[in-house]
């Protein structure tokens, strides 16, 4: 006796899966942006402070979606704090508040957990949206 199964509504199921998949990059980007802002808060805590311009310049940009690649960037410096690279890279400088490698250290510490955090954030966002 041959066994098997048939799927009724195959075109409808394909359409639903395609619709689900097409929204995923945006959903992942939203979750990544939210998690990146948590990291930016930690970056601010580690940023050396003399006048506050450098700390105030820390922010997240993105998400950026290019094909199957999705990313956000935590940035600092710019016109308000042109010295950001110098402060970040000078391991010999003494800071009463903050540390060198204030951005890099946060990213290195979180990279092993970011995928799981983004996945959890997607679940939280869906639950809050009622879906």
N, C-alpha and C positions, 0 to 999 in steps of 0.2 A: 504494500500500500504506500503510495507516494504521499509525502506530507509537504505542505507548503503553506503559504499565506498570500493573501492579496491585500493590497492597501487601497481602500476606497478613498477617493478624493485626493489622489496624488498631485494633481496640478494645484489644488488649493493648499496642500501642505508645502509644496515647493514655494509658492508665493509667500506664505507666512514665514518660512525660513529665510527667504531672500529679504523680506521686509525687516525681520529681526536682525539679520546680519548687517544690513545697510546702516542701521542706527548705532551699531556697536562702536565704531570709531569715535563718534561724538560722545557717547556715554563714557567710554574709556578716557577720552580727553578731559571731560568734566571732572571725573574722579581723580585723575592725575593732577589736575590744576588744584583741586582741594587739598590733596596730600602734599603737593609742592608748597602750598602756603603754610602748612604746618612746619615743613622744613625751613622755610624762610623765617619763620618766627624764631626757630632755634639758631639760625644764622645770625639774626639780630642780637640774640643774647650773647653770642661769642664775638661779635664785632667790636674791635677796639673803639673807644669813645674818647675824644678830646673835646670836640665841639658838637658832635651829634650828626653832622652832615652825612658821614659814611653810613652810619646805622640807618638813618632815614632814607637812604637811597636803595636799600635792599627791597626787591619786589620780584614778583613772578610774572613772566610773560608767556603767552601761549594759551591754550594748547595749539600745537602745530601738527597737522596731519598731512603726511605725504606717503601715499600708497598704504603700506601696512605698517608704517613707522609713525608713532605718536610720541611727542615729547613736549615738555615745558622747560623753561630756563629760569633759574634763580639768578638774578643779576644785581650788581651793585656798582657804585661809582658814577660815571657819567659826568656831566658838566658841574654838578654840585660837589663831586668828590673825585677829582681827577687822580688823586693819590691812592686810589683803592688797590691797585696792583702792588704798589710798593708796600703798603701796610700788610696786605695779604701774604706777600712772599718773604718779608724780612723776618727771619727766624731769630735774629739777634736782638731785635727791639724789645724793650720792656714796655708793657701796657698795664696800667693800674686796673683797667677794665678791659676785658676781652683778650684775644689771642691772635697770633698769626695763623694762617690757614683756616680762618673762621668759616669760610664757605666750603672749601674742600673737605674739611674734617666732617662736617655734617653730611655731605653727600656720600662720602666713603662709609660712614657708619650706617646710613639708611639703605644703601643699595641692595643689600641682601634681603631686605624685608619689603621693599617698595611694591613689588608685584603682588604680594599677598595683601598689602594694605590697599592697593587700588581695587583689587577684587572685592575685598570687604566693603570698601566705600561704595562700589557699584551696588552691592546688596542693600546697603543702608539707604542709598538714594532711591532705589526701587521701592523699598518698604515705605519710605516717606512719601513717595508719589502714589502709593496705593497699588503698586503693581508688583 
